[in-house]
């Protein structure tokens, strides 16, 4: 006598009050593939005109990935023809396997789309929907951060001072050398290109105006924010995401601690403190680079450069960059924390969220800079 697991797959079809019931039995596994394919073809013919179909897997002794796959294909084909299909079973493992096969098969179908105008429009629509969800999620998370900050203000003992100091050290002190180097080189490049172009009009001395205003108002804060988004923002996302993967954030909640107060608020506050400091350092490094190139390449002496810079630059130009810095820091910290908390349980998810964190943060930094530029232009500041 054959064992239960090696029984041939069988089907019994009944029709009752417009509902076609298909009772499956036997072993629906890869070693019975030819018989399963034949049965699925027969079932498909019998269900061609059915409006409601019920597939009963209670009698199935064994179901593997192949059996679940062909049943899933049968269900989708009947649903495309307008039928309502229900798959029932008294064994929970059947439902789990069918659900897994359906998820992976849906991912495979999505990757096999062809390049058509409709697909482009679908991608645009999906991007718009994702953007809307990100905006709503960002607004909700902003509310949580505000509530967490208020909780810290009302209960100062909750605030983690050592965590704040540690984050300032990682962001400001450890990040200062690379930011100084990049700003110095960019200042040299901007000054060299400015002198090269202005010499054609006999106005090489105006490179001081160009570099001074450009570095103090735009370049220093933009370069610093982009570097911090790529350096510290990605680190925040990776740190929080790793904690999420190891369920440390759930452990904090079990201990009665708010992850927003413990993890997010100190990091955002450290960014808000550190970014203006780094912006000032970046501006000074950029001006030093511009002055060095103006002296070596343009023949403008250091005394002349400093005197002209003092006559051109006012406190407004200096203040504009520093005013932007805290807002950009807040945006970077907010995005980095959101993406970190969105990490799932895989390394792939962690890499995807870190990438998204850097891209979104840089994009929003540029958007914020543009909004400030329009605002300052409108008030003639």
VOBA-1610 file (N, C-alpha, C; in pm, whole numbers, padded with zeros to 5 digits, always signed):
BEGIN
Unk+00085-00120+00000Unk+00000+00000+00000Unk+00089+00125+00000Unk+00053+00221-00084Unk+00131+00344-00092Unk+00110+00427+00032Unk+00218+00494+00074Unk+00207+00583+00190Unk+00127+00706+00154Unk+00090+00781+00255Unk+00006+00899+00232Unk+00080+01001+00147Unk+00213+01021+00174Unk+00288+01123+00105Unk+00312+01090-00041Unk+00306+00961-00079Unk+00332+00924-00218Unk+00204+00900-00295Unk+00089+00934-00239Unk-00037+00913-00309Unk-00046+01004-00431Unk-00106+00953-00538Unk-00122+01032-00659Unk-00215+01149-00634Unk-00185+01266-00691Unk-00277+01380-00676Unk-00410+01352-00745Unk-00519+01393-00682Unk-00653+01370-00735Unk-00739+01494-00716Unk-00844+01502-00796Unk-00940+01612-00782Unk-01081+01560-00796Unk-01171+01618-00720Unk-01313+01587-00731Unk-01386+01720-00747Unk-01459+01734-00857Unk-01524+01861-00889Unk-01674+01846-00867Unk-01731+01940-00793Unk-01876+01943-00769Unk-01927+02083-00798Unk-02049+02091-00845Unk-02113+02220-00872Unk-02240+02230-00791Unk-02254+02342-00717Unk-02369+02358-00629Unk-02408+02504-00623Unk-02524+02538-00676Unk-02582+02674-00668Unk-02485+02779-00720Unk-02426+02753-00834Unk-02339+02850-00898Unk-02197+02849-00849Unk-02168+02768-00747Unk-02031+02759-00695Unk-01971+02625-00733Unk-01854+02630-00794Unk-01785+02507-00833Unk-01679+02478-00727Unk-01693+02361-00663Unk-01599+02321-00558Unk-01505+02216-00614Unk-01378+02237-00593Unk-01276+02143-00637Unk-01203+02093-00513Unk-01224+01964-00481Unk-01157+01902-00367Unk-01030+01835-00416Unk-00917+01876-00361Unk-00787+01820-00399Unk-00742+01720-00294Unk-00673+01616-00338Unk-00624+01513-00248Unk-00491+01461-00300Unk-00421+01388-00216Unk-00295+01328-00257Unk-00177+01420-00235Unk-00067+01386-00302Unk+00059+01460-00289Unk+00075+01554-00408Unk+00068+01685-00380Unk+00087+01787-00483Unk+00229+01843-00466Unk+00326+01763-00516Unk+00466+01796-00499Unk+00540+01776-00630Unk+00669+01814-00632Unk+00746+01814-00756Unk+00760+01676-00817Unk+00762+01570-00735Unk+00776+01436-00791Unk+00651+01388-00863Unk+00543+01464-00854Unk+00419+01431-00925Unk+00386+01538-01029Unk+00489+01606-01081Unk+00468+01720-01172Unk+00386+01685-01296Unk+00414+01577-01370Unk+00334+01548-01491Unk+00185+01531-01459Unk+00155+01457-01352Unk+00015+01435-01315Unk-00050+01567-01272Unk+00025+01650-01200Unk-00031+01778-01155Unk-00062+01869-01274Unk+00029+01875-01370Unk+00005+01958-01489Unk-00120+01912-01563Unk-00138+01781-01572Unk-00257+01729-01642Unk-00384+01765-01567Unk-00382+01752-01433Unk-00500+01785-01353Unk-00534+01934-01362Unk-00431+02020-01358Unk-00456+02163-01366Unk-00519+02199-01500Unk-00473+02136-01608Unk-00532+02163-01739Unk-00678+02119-01742Unk-00709+02003-01681Unk-00848+01957-01678Unk-00936+02048-01593Unk-00881+02092-01478Unk-00958+02183-01392Unk-00985+02314-01464Unk-00886+02363-01536Unk-00904+02487-01610Unk-01016+02478-01713Unk-01027+02363-01780Unk-01135+02345-01877Unk-01270+02340-01808Unk-01277+02271-01693Unk-01405+02258-01622Unk-01451+02389-01559Unk-01357+02477-01529Unk-01393+02603-01463Unk-01405+02720-01560Unk-01406+02692-01688Unk-01404+02800-01786Unk-01522+02895-01771Unk-01641+02844-01741Unk-01761+02927-01729Unk-01799+02956-01583Unk-01719+02912-01489Unk-01754+02929-01348Unk-01738+03074-01305Unk-01827+03118-01217Unk-01819+03253-01163Unk-01764+03255-01021Unk-01781+03144-00951Unk-01729+03134-00815Unk-01669+02995-00798Unk-01541+02995-00755Unk-01467+02870-00745Unk-01413+02855-00603Unk-01422+02732-00552Unk-01369+02702-00419Unk-01273+02584-00430Unk-01145+02612-00401Unk-01043+02507-00403Unk-01019+02461-00260Unk-01051+02334-00233Unk-01039+02277-00099Unk-00914+02190-00090Unk-00816+02235-00010Unk-00689+02163+00003Unk-00684+02076+00128Unk-00798+02054+00192Unk-00799+01980+00317Unk-00750+01837+00299Unk-00774+01778+00182Unk-00734+01640+00159Unk-00593+01624+00104Unk-00521+01736+00085Unk-00386+01729+00031Unk-00290+01684+00142Unk-00221+01573+00117Unk-00130+01518+00218Unk+00006+01587+00215Unk+00047+01636+00098Unk+00177+01701+00086Unk+00168+01811-00019Unk+00218+01929+00016Unk+00217+02043-00076Unk+00352+02111-00069Unk+00421+02118-00184Unk+00549+02188-00187Unk+00539+02312-00274Unk+00652+02374-00306Unk+00652+02500-00380Unk+00590+02484-00519Unk+00619+02373-00586Unk+00563+02354-00719Unk+00411+02345-00713Unk+00358+02266-00618Unk+00213+02256-00608Unk+00148+02388-00576Unk+00210+02464-00482Unk+00155+02595-00449Unk+00162+02690-00568Unk+00269+02678-00647Unk+00285+02766-00763Unk+00176+02742-00867Unk+00150+02615-00901Unk+00049+02588-01004Unk-00090+02623-00954Unk-00117+02603-00826Unk-00248+02643-00774Unk-00263+02795-00775Unk-00156+02864-00745Unk-00160+03010-00750Unk-00183+03059-00892Unk-00119+02993-00990Unk-00140+03029-01131Unk-00284+03004-01173Unk-00341+02891-01128Unk-00480+02861-01160Unk-00573+02967-01101Unk-00547+03007-00978Unk-00630+03108-00912Unk-00622+03242-00987Unk-00503+03284-01024Unk-00488+03412-01094Unk-00553+03408-01232Unk-00541+03295-01302Unk-00602+03284-01435Unk-00754+03292-01426Unk-00813+03226-01328Unk-00958+03232-01314Unk-01004+03372-01273Unk-00925+03438-01189Unk-00963+03574-01149Unk-00954+03671-01265Unk-00857+03652-01355Unk-00850+03737-01474Unk-00972+03719-01563Unk-01032+03599-01560Unk-01152+03572-01640Unk-01279+03614-01570Unk-01267+03674-01453Unk-01384+03729-01383Unk-01441+03642-01275Unk-01377+03533-01241Unk-01429+03444-01138Unk-01372+03482-01002Unk-01449+03453-00898Unk-01403+03471-00761Unk-01352+03337-00711Unk-01227+03332-00667Unk-01162+03207-00629Unk-01122+03213-00482Unk-01162+03109-00408Unk-01124+03095-00267Unk-01046+02965-00251Unk-00932+02973-00183Unk-00853+02854-00151Unk-00863+02832-00002Unk-00917+02715+00038Unk-00937+02684+00180Unk-00860+02558+00216Unk-00817+02553+00342Unk-00747+02435+00392Unk-00749+02438+00543Unk-00749+02320+00603Unk-00746+02312+00748Unk-00603+02301+00802Unk-00504+02317+00711Unk-00364+02309+00750Unk-00300+02447+00733Unk-00256+02509+00841Unk-00199+02645+00831Unk-00076+02652+00741Unk+00002+02545+00732Unk+00122+02550+00649Unk+00089+02569+00501Unk-00030+02524+00459Unk-00070+02544+00320Unk-00088+02693+00291Unk-00157+02764+00380Unk-00180+02908+00361Unk-00048+02984+00360Unk+00045+02947+00447Unk+00174+03015+00453Unk+00251+02996+00323Unk+00255+02873+00273Unk+00329+02845+00150Unk+00266+02916+00031Unk+00133+02915+00022Unk+00066+02984-00089Unk+00092+03134-00084Unk+00093+03190+00037Unk+00119+03334+00050Unk+00262+03368+00007Unk+00359+03286+00046Unk+00498+03312+00008Unk+00518+03302-00142Unk+00459+03200-00202Unk+00471+03184-00348Unk+00407+03302-00419Unk+00294+03349-00367Unk+00226+03462-00431Unk+00310+03587-00424Unk+00375+03613-00309Unk+00458+03733-00293Unk+00575+03730-00390Unk+00649+03620-00394Unk+00767+03613-00480Unk+00728+03613-00626Unk+00615+03553-00658Unk+00571+03554-00797Unk+00529+03694-00840Unk+00469+03770-00749Unk+00431+03908-00782Unk+00555+03993-00807Unk+00662+03972-00728Unk+00787+04044-00751Unk+00847+04009-00886Unk+00840+03881-00924Unk+00895+03839-01052Unk+00818+03900-01168Unk+00686+03904-01158Unk+00607+03964-01264Unk+00637+04113-01278Unk+00655+04181-01166Unk+00683+04324-01173Unk+00815+04352-01243Unk+00914+04261-01230Unk+01043+04283-01292Unk+01044+04247-01440Unk+00938+04182-01492Unk+00934+04141-01631Unk+00850+04235-01718Unk+00824+04354-01668Unk+00746+04450-01747Unk+00826+04499-01866Unk+00755+04535-01970Unk+00820+04583-02091Unk+00821+04736-02091Unk+00913+04792-02168Unk+00926+04937-02178Unk+00818+04990-02271Unk+00714+05042-02213Unk+00604+05100-02290Unk+00566+05233-02227Unk+00490+05312-02304Unk+00447+05442-02255Unk+00362+05426-02129Unk+00279+05321-02128Unk+00194+05298-02011Unk+00278+05268-01888Unk+00385+05189-01906Unk+00472+05158-01794Unk+00540+05283-01739Unk+00578+05374-01829Unk+00640+05499-01786Unk+00541+05580-01703Unk+00417+05587-01750Unk+00315+05661-01675Unk+00287+05596-01541Unk+00288+05462-01539Unk+00267+05390-01412Unk+00380+05421-01315Unk+00503+05420-01365Unk+00617+05452-01279Unk+00607+05594-01223Unk+00565+05687-01308Unk+00549+05825-01261Unk+00441+05833-01154Unk+00330+05763-01179Unk+00223+05762-01079Unk+00267+05701-00947Unk+00341+05590-00955Unk+00390+05528-00832Unk+00487+05620-00758Unk+00571+05692-00834Unk+00664+05785-00771Unk+00589+05898-00701Unk+00481+05947-00763Unk+00401+06053-00701Unk+00336+06002-00573Unk+00284+05879-00579Unk+00221+05821-00460Unk+00322+05802-00349Unk+00442+05751-00383Unk+00547+05734-00282Unk+00587+05868-00222Unk+00596+05972-00308Unk+00631+06105-00257Unk+00526+06155-00159Unk+00399+06134-00194Unk+00291+06176-00104Unk+00297+06101+00028Unk+00322+05970+00021Unk+00333+05893+00145Unk+00452+05938+00228Unk+00564+05968+00162Unk+00681+06016+00235Unk+00651+06149+00304Unk+00579+06238+00236Unk+00545+06366+00297Unk+00454+06348+00419Unk+00354+06261+00404Unk+00263+06236+00517Unk+00340+06169+00632Unk+00422+06068+00598Unk+00501+06003+00702Unk+00599+06098+00769Unk+00660+06188+00690Unk+00751+06286+00747Unk+00680+06381+00842Unk+00559+06424+00804Unk+00483+06513+00891Unk+00445+06444+01022Unk+00407+06317+01013Unk+00372+06242+01134Unk+00495+06222+01223Unk+00608+06191+01161Unk+00730+06171+01240Unk+00776+06303+01301Unk+00758+06413+01227Unk+00791+06545+01282Unk+00711+06571+01409Unk+00583+06534+01407Unk+00502+06549+01528Unk+00556+06467+01643Unk+00601+06344+01614Unk+00657+06260+01720Unk+00785+06323+01776Unk+00867+06380+01688Unk+00991+06444+01735Unk+00959+06565+01821Unk+00858+06644+01779Unk+00820+06761+01860Unk+00770+06717+01997Unk+00687+06613+02000Unk+00637+06563+02129Unk+00752+06511+02214Unk+00845+06437+02151Unk+00960+06388+02226Unk+01047+06500+02279Unk+01063+06606+02199Unk+01143+06721+02244Unk+01076+06791+02361Unk+00944+06804+02354Unk+00871+06867+02465Unk+00885+06783+02591Unk+00880+06650+02573Unk+00899+06562+02689Unk+01035+06579+02752Unk+01138+06599+02668Unk+01274+06621+02720Unk+01282+06755+02792Unk+01217+06858+02737Unk+01221+06991+02800Unk+01149+06988+02934Unk+01034+06920+02939Unk+00958+06914+03064Unk+01022+06822+03166Unk+01094+06723+03118Unk+01164+06632+03209Unk+01311+06624+03173Unk+01392+06720+03215Unk+01534+06725+03173Unk+01612+06599+03211Unk+01567+06526+03312Unk+01640+06407+03353Unk+01634+06298+03245Unk+01535+06309+03155Unk+01525+06211+03047Unk+01631+06232+02939Unk+01686+06354+02935Unk+01778+06387+02827Unk+01913+06318+02848Unk+01967+06262+02738Unk+02096+06192+02743Unk+02208+06288+02704Unk+02264+06358+02803Unk+02372+06452+02777Unk+02494+06387+02715Unk+02543+06274+02771Unk+02659+06209+02710Unk+02638+06170+02564Unk+02515+06129+02531Unk+02487+06095+02391Unk+02499+06217+02301Unk+02450+06333+02349Unk+02462+06456+02271Unk+02608+06494+02249Unk+02688+06489+02356Unk+02830+06524+02344Unk+02901+06429+02248Unk+02868+06299+02259Unk+02931+06201+02170Unk+02897+06228+02024Unk+02771+06261+01997Unk+02729+06288+01859Unk+02793+06416+01806Unk+02807+06519+01891Unk+02875+06642+01847Unk+03021+06613+01812Unk+03084+06528+01892Unk+03221+06490+01861Unk+03230+06419+01727Unk+03139+06325+01703Unk+03143+06250+01578Unk+03112+06338+01457Unk+03019+06432+01475Unk+02977+06515+01361Unk+03074+06631+01339Unk+03096+06711+01443Unk+03172+06835+01427Unk+03322+06813+01429Unk+03373+06754+01535Unk+03518+06741+01549Unk+03577+06643+01448Unk+03515+06527+01434Unk+03568+06429+01339Unk+03541+06466+01194Unk+03436+06545+01172Unk+03403+06583+01035Unk+03470+06709+00986Unk+03528+06787+01078Unk+03587+06915+01040Unk+03701+06902+00939Unk+03795+06808+00954Unk+03906+06803+00858Unk+03864+06782+00713Unk+03775+06689+00687Unk+03736+06662+00549Unk+03656+06780+00493Unk+03575+06844+00576Unk+03498+06960+00529Unk+03590+07077+00500Unk+03692+07099+00583Unk+03789+07205+00557Unk+03864+07180+00426Unk+03902+07056+00402Unk+03976+07022+00281Unk+03890+07045+00157Unk+03767+06994+00159Unk+03679+07009+00043Unk+03649+07156+00017Unk+03620+07232+00123Unk+03587+07374+00106Unk+03708+07451+00055Unk+03826+07419+00105Unk+03948+07485+00058Unk+03968+07461-00091Unk+03952+07337-00136Unk+03971+07305-00277Unk+03865+07371-00365Unk+03741+07371-00319Unk+03634+07435-00396Unk+03659+07585-00404Unk+03703+07647-00294Unk+03737+07789-00298Unk+03847+07818-00398Unk+03948+07731-00403Unk+04055+07748-00502Unk+04000+07738-00645Unk+03916+07642-00669Unk+03863+07621-00805Unk+03775+07738-00848Unk+03686+07783-00758Unk+03597+07895-00792Unk+03679+08021-00820Unk+03781+08047-00738Unk+03864+08166-00759Unk+03942+08156-00890Unk+03997+08040-00920Unk+04074+08024-01044Unk+03986+08045-01167Unk+03866+07985-01166Unk+03777+08002-01280Unk+03726+08146-01289Unk+03700+08208-01174Unk+03655+08346-01175Unk+03761+08440-01230Unk+03886+08422-01188Unk+03995+08507-01240Unk+04012+08485-01390Unk+04006+08361-01433Unk+04024+08331-01575Unk+03919+08400-01662Unk+03796+08402-01616Unk+03690+08466-01693Unk+03694+08619-01681Unk+03719+08671-01562Unk+03715+08815-01540Unk+03836+08886-01602Unk+03946+08815-01619Unk+04064+08876-01682Unk+04036+08921-01825Unk+03942+08856-01891Unk+03908+08895-02028Unk+03847+09034-02034Unk+03793+09079-01922Unk+03731+09212-01917Unk+03814+09308-01832Unk+03932+09266-01793Unk+04016+09351-01710Unk+03960+09375-01572Unk+03886+09279-01521Unk+03821+09296-01391Unk+03855+09182-01297Unk+03980+09138-01300Unk+04020+09025-01216Unk+04003+09053-01068Unk+04010+09182-01029Unk+03997+09215-00888Unk+03859+09183-00833Unk+03760+09175-00922Unk+03624+09147-00876Unk+03605+09001-00835Unk+03711+08920-00850Unk+03701+08783-00803Unk+03681+08780-00652Unk+03727+08883-00583Unk+03704+08891-00438Unk+03555+08901-00409Unk+03485+08987-00483Unk+03340+08997-00467Unk+03273+08863-00494Unk+03314+08801-00605Unk+03252+08675-00648Unk+03270+08566-00542Unk+03392+08541-00504Unk+03417+08431-00410Unk+03365+08462-00271Unk+03378+08586-00226Unk+03333+08620-00091Unk+03184+08599-00074Unk+03107+08658-00163Unk+02961+08648-00152Unk+02915+08505-00177Unk+02969+08441-00280Unk+02925+08306-00315Unk+02957+08206-00204Unk+03075+08213-00148Unk+03113+08118-00043Unk+03032+08141+00084Unk+03020+08265+00126Unk+02952+08292+00252Unk+02802+08267+00245Unk+02740+08300+00133Unk+02595+08287+00123Unk+02550+08147+00082Unk+02624+08080-00006Unk+02574+07956-00065Unk+02668+07837-00048Unk+02791+07851-00099Unk+02877+07734-00112Unk+02911+07670+00023Unk+02943+07750+00123Unk+02985+07694+00252Unk+02876+07608+00313Unk+02755+07662+00321Unk+02647+07587+00385Unk+02604+07469+00299Unk+02606+07485+00166Unk+02566+07375+00079Unk+02666+07260+00085Unk+02794+07293+00072Unk+02896+07188+00078Unk+02893+07117+00213Unk+02881+07193+00319Unk+02879+07133+00452Unk+02756+07043+00469Unk+02641+07090+00427Unk+02519+07011+00443Unk+02524+06883+00360Unk+02574+06892+00238Unk+02583+06773+00154Unk+02682+06672+00212Unk+02796+06722+00262Unk+02893+06632+00324Unk+02837+06568+00451Unk+02765+06644+00531Unk+02707+06589+00653Unk+02595+06490+00620Unk+02518+06519+00515Unk+02413+06425+00474Unk+02473+06291+00433Unk+02586+06296+00360Unk+02649+06172+00317Unk+02727+06103+00426Unk+02780+06180+00520Unk+02865+06122+00625Unk+02785+06088+00750Unk+02727+06188+00813Unk+02657+06165+00940Unk+02515+06115+00919Unk+02446+06166+00814Unk+02310+06120+00789Unk+02305+05971+00760Unk+02397+05923+00676Unk+02401+05780+00647Unk+02438+05701+00771Unk+02526+05756+00855Unk+02563+05687+00979Unk+02443+05675+01073Unk+02364+05782+01084Unk+02244+05777+01167Unk+02150+05667+01119Unk+02126+05665+00988Unk+02036+05564+00932Unk+02087+05424+00957Unk+02217+05403+00937Unk+02275+05270+00958Unk+02268+05229+01105Unk+02296+05323+01195Unk+02293+05290+01338Unk+02152+05255+01384Unk+02056+05340+01351Unk+01918+05315+01393Unk+01863+05192+01322Unk+01898+05176+01193Unk+01852+05059+01119Unk+01907+04930+01176Unk+02034+04929+01217Unk+02093+04808+01277Unk+02024+04775+01409Unk+01992+04877+01487Unk+01919+04854+01611Unk+01780+04800+01583Unk+01719+04848+01476Unk+01586+04797+01439Unk+01594+04650+01398Unk+01699+04614+01322Unk+01715+04476+01279Unk+01738+04382+01397Unk+01813+04427+01496Unk+01843+04343+01613Unk+01737+04356+01722Unk+01627+04426+01691Unk+01513+04440+01781Unk+01550+04515+01910Unk+01657+04596+01904Unk+01694+04675+02020Unk+01595+04788+02045Unk+01535+04839+01938Unk+01435+04946+01955Unk+01311+04891+02025Unk+01270+04768+01988Unk+01159+04705+02060Unk+01194+04683+02206Unk+01320+04649+02232Unk+01363+04631+02371Unk+01354+04761+02449Unk+01387+04874+02384Unk+01374+05003+02451Unk+01229+05030+02491Unk+01138+04999+02399Unk+00995+05020+02430Unk+00951+04930+02544Unk+00998+04806+02546Unk+00963+04714+02655Unk+01014+04766+02788Unk+01130+04832+02785Unk+01187+04890+02908Unk+01120+05020+02949Unk+01023+05066+02871Unk+00952+05189+02904Unk+01019+05314+02854Unk+01115+05301+02762Unk+01186+05417+02707Unk+01132+05451+02569Unk+01126+05579+02539Unk+01080+05624+02409Unk+01199+05632+02313Unk+01200+05554+02203Unk+01313+05559+02109Unk+01336+05698+02050Unk+01230+05776+02038Unk+01246+05912+01984Unk+01331+05996+02080Unk+01301+05987+02210Unk+01376+06064+02308Unk+01519+06012+02323Unk+01537+05880+02314Unk+01668+05821+02339Unk+01759+05831+02218Unk+01705+05807+02098Unk+01788+05794+01978Unk+01781+05915+01885Unk+01662+05967+01864Unk+01642+06067+01759Unk+01672+06208+01807Unk+01615+06248+01921Unk+01631+06386+01968Unk+01777+06424+01990Unk+01860+06340+02057Unk+02002+06380+02073Unk+02075+06395+01940Unk+02044+06310+01843Unk+02113+06318+01714Unk+02073+06443+01637Unk+01944+06475+01635Unk+01900+06595+01564Unk+01955+06719+01631Unk+01953+06723+01765Unk+02006+06838+01837Unk+02156+06854+01812Unk+02228+06742+01807Unk+02371+06749+01778Unk+02396+06803+01638Unk+02314+06766+01542Unk+02326+06820+01407Unk+02299+06970+01405Unk+02195+07013+01477Unk+02160+07155+01478Unk+02272+07239+01540Unk+02341+07184+01638Unk+02453+07255+01700Unk+02577+07251+01611Unk+02603+07137+01549Unk+02729+07117+01478Unk+02733+07182+01341Unk+02620+07181+01270Unk+02623+07228+01131Unk+02658+07376+01118Unk+02605+07467+01202Unk+02651+07607+01192Unk+02801+07622+01219Unk+02854+07545+01314Unk+02998+07551+01343Unk+03078+07507+01220Unk+03036+07396+01160Unk+03106+07345+01042Unk+03087+07438+00923Unk+02973+07505+00915Unk+02952+07601+00806Unk+03049+07718+00819Unk+03069+07767+00940Unk+03166+07875+00962Unk+03307+07829+00924Unk+03345+07709+00967Unk+03477+07656+00933Unk+03491+07640+00782Unk+03386+07591+00718Unk+03389+07574+00572Unk+03405+07707+00501Unk+03335+07810+00548Unk+03345+07943+00486Unk+03487+07998+00499Unk+03546+07983+00617Unk+03682+08033+00636Unk+03782+07957+00548Unk+03766+07825+00539Unk+03856+07745+00455Unk+03840+07782+00308Unk+03716+07805+00264Unk+03692+07843+00125Unk+03754+07978+00093Unk+03743+08073+00184Unk+03802+08206+00162Unk+03954+08199+00161Unk+04011+08114+00245Unk+04157+08097+00244Unk+04202+08041+00110Unk+04131+07942+00060Unk+04164+07885-00071Unk+04151+07988-00182Unk+04042+08066-00178Unk+04023+08170-00279Unk+04132+08276-00272Unk+04169+08316-00150Unk+04274+08416-00135Unk+04409+08365-00182Unk+04437+08238-00157Unk+04565+08181-00201Unk+04576+08179-00353Unk+04468+08137-00420Unk+04468+08133-00566Unk+04472+08274-00624Unk+04400+08367-00561Unk+04401+08505-00609Unk+04543+08565-00601Unk+04618+08524-00500Unk+04755+08573-00485Unk+04850+08507-00585Unk+04839+08373-00598Unk+04933+08301-00684Unk+04897+08311-00832Unk+04768+08310-00863Unk+04724+08304-01002Unk+04683+08440-01057Unk+04622+08523-00971Unk+04572+08652-01018Unk+04658+08770-00982Unk+04762+08750-00905Unk+04848+08861-00866Unk+04784+08958-00770Unk+04682+08915-00697Unk+04615+09001-00599Unk+04676+08973-00463Unk+04740+09070-00405Unk+04807+09051-00278Unk+04711+09018-00165Unk+04765+08961-00060Unk+04682+08923+00054Unk+04619+09046+00118Unk+04697+09154+00132Unk+04641+09276+00192Unk+04528+09332+00106Unk+04550+09332-00026Unk+04445+09381-00117Unk+04321+09294-00110Unk+04343+09163-00106Unk+04229+09069-00099Unk+04149+09092+00028Unk+04216+09104+00142Unk+04146+09122+00269Unk+04076+09258+00275Unk+04141+09361+00223Unk+04080+09495+00226Unk+03955+09500+00139Unk+03964+09442+00019Unk+03848+09442-00069Unk+03737+09354-00013Unk+03777+09242+00047Unk+03678+09153+00107Unk+03604+09224+00220Unk+03677+09301+00298Unk+03614+09373+00409Unk+03518+09481+00359Unk+03551+09543+00246Unk+03465+09648+00193Unk+03342+09593+00123Unk+03350+09470+00074Unk+03239+09410-00002Unk+03145+09332+00089Unk+03202+09256+00180Unk+03123+09166+00262Unk+03064+09241+00381Unk+02935+09224+00403Unk+02868+09280+00520Unk+02822+09165+00610Unk+02772+09201+00726Unk+02726+09099+00820Unk+02609+09019+00763Unk+02534+09078+00668Unk+02421+09007+00609Unk+02468+08883+00533Unk+02575+08899+00455Unk+02625+08785+00379Unk+02672+08674+00473Unk+02733+08713+00582Unk+02781+08614+00678Unk+02665+08545+00749Unk+02559+08624+00778Unk+02447+08568+00854Unk+02361+08474+00771Unk+02352+08500+00639Unk+02264+08418+00555Unk+02301+08270+00564Unk+02430+08239+00548Unk+02472+08099+00553Unk+02446+08035+00688Unk+02472+08110+00796Unk+02452+08054+00929Unk+02304+08037+00962Unk+02219+08123+00908Unk+02075+08109+00933Unk+02021+07981+00868Unk+02072+07949+00749Unk+02025+07829+00679Unk+02067+07700+00749Unk+02183+07701+00814Unk+02244+07578+00863Unk+02155+07499+00959Unk+02095+07560+01063Unk+02012+07478+01154Unk+01893+07412+01086Unk+01831+07481+00991Unk+01718+07423+00920Unk+01761+07303+00836Unk+01874+07316+00768Unk+01925+07204+00690Unk+01964+07088+00780Unk+02021+07119+00896Unk+02056+07014+00991Unk+01932+06940+01039Unk+01827+07013+01067Unk+01703+06950+01113Unk+01646+06858+01005Unk+01647+06903+00881Unk+01596+06820+00771Unk+01679+06693+00755Unk+01811+06707+00761Unk+01898+06590+00746Unk+01873+06490+00859Unk+01866+06538+00982Unk+01842+06448+01095Unk+01707+06381+01089Unk+01605+06455+01046Unk+01470+06400+01037Unk+01465+06288+00933Unk+01520+06313+00815Unk+01518+06212+00709Unk+01600+06090+00748Unk+01717+06112+00806Unk+01802+05999+00846Unk+01733+05912+00950Unk+01663+05972+01043Unk+01594+05895+01146Unk+01475+05820+01088Unk+01400+05885+00999Unk+01286+05818+00936Unk+01330+05695+00859Unk+01434+05709+00779Unk+01481+05596+00700Unk+01541+05486+00788Unk+01606+05524+00898Unk+01659+05424+00988Unk+01550+05341+01053Unk+01442+05405+01095Unk+01330+05333+01156Unk+01250+05254+01055Unk+01269+05281+00925Unk+01198+05207+00820Unk+01270+05079+00778Unk+01387+05054+00834Unk+01463+04933+00797Unk+01388+04810+00842Unk+01386+04708+00756Unk+01324+04580+00789Unk+01431+04485+00842Unk+01410+04357+00826Unk+01499+04260+00889Unk+01611+04208+00803Unk+01644+04272+00692Unk+01747+04219+00603Unk+01854+04324+00577Unk+01974+04274+00539Unk+02083+04364+00504Unk+02050+04443+00378Unk+01974+04383+00288Unk+01932+04453+00166Unk+01847+04574+00200Unk+01756+04557+00295Unk+01672+04668+00337Unk+01755+04778+00400Unk+01856+04742+00479Unk+01943+04842+00541Unk+02017+04923+00434Unk+02074+04855+00336Unk+02144+04926+00229Unk+02051+05016+00150Unk+01928+04968+00124Unk+01832+05048+00049Unk+01792+05174+00125Unk+01771+05162+00255Unk+01729+05278+00334Unk+01843+05378+00353Unk+01966+05328+00365Unk+02080+05420+00376Unk+02095+05501+00247Unk+02082+05433+00134Unk+02089+05503+00005Unk+01977+05606-00006Unk+01857+05566+00030Unk+01743+05659+00023Unk+01764+05777+00117Unk+01823+05752+00233Unk+01847+05860+00329Unk+01940+05966+00270Unk+02050+05923+00209Unk+02146+06019+00153Unk+02085+06096+00037Unk+02017+06024-00053Unk+01958+06089-00171Unk+01851+06190-00130Unk+01762+06149-00042Unk+01653+06238+00000Unk+01708+06358+00077Unk+01807+06334+00161Unk+01862+06445+00240Unk+01929+06548+00151Unk+02008+06503+00055Unk+02074+06597-00036Unk+01970+06674-00118Unk+01869+06603-00165Unk+01763+06669-00242Unk+01694+06776-00159Unk+01657+06741-00035Unk+01586+06837+00049Unk+01676+06953+00091Unk+01806+06930+00106Unk+01899+07039+00137Unk+01898+07141+00024Unk+01901+07094-00099Unk+01899+07186-00213Unk+01766+07259-00222Unk+01657+07186-00194Unk+01525+07250-00195Unk+01517+07360-00089Unk+01563+07329+00032Unk+01561+07429+00140Unk+01647+07549+00104Unk+01762+07524+00044Unk+01849+07635+00002Unk+01779+07722-00101Unk+01710+07660-00195Unk+01637+07738-00295Unk+01526+07821-00233Unk+01454+07763-00137Unk+01347+07839-00070Unk+01403+07957+00007Unk+01515+07937+00075Unk+01578+08048+00147Unk+01628+08155+00050Unk+01681+08112-00065Unk+01731+08210-00163Unk+01616+08299-00211Unk+01500+08240-00239Unk+01385+08320-00281Unk+01336+08410-00169Unk+01339+08357-00046Unk+01292+08438+00068Unk+01382+08558+00090Unk+01514+08536+00093Unk+01607+08647+00116Unk+01605+08748+00001Unk+01582+08698-00122Unk+01572+08791-00235Unk+01448+08877-00223Unk+01338+08819-00173Unk+01213+08895-00163Unk+01221+09004-00056Unk+01301+08979+00049Unk+01314+09080+00154Unk+01442+09163+00136Unk+01513+09139+00024Unk+01635+09212-00008Unk+01737+09204+00105Unk+01760+09081+00150Unk+01853+09059+00261Unk+01983+09003+00204
//
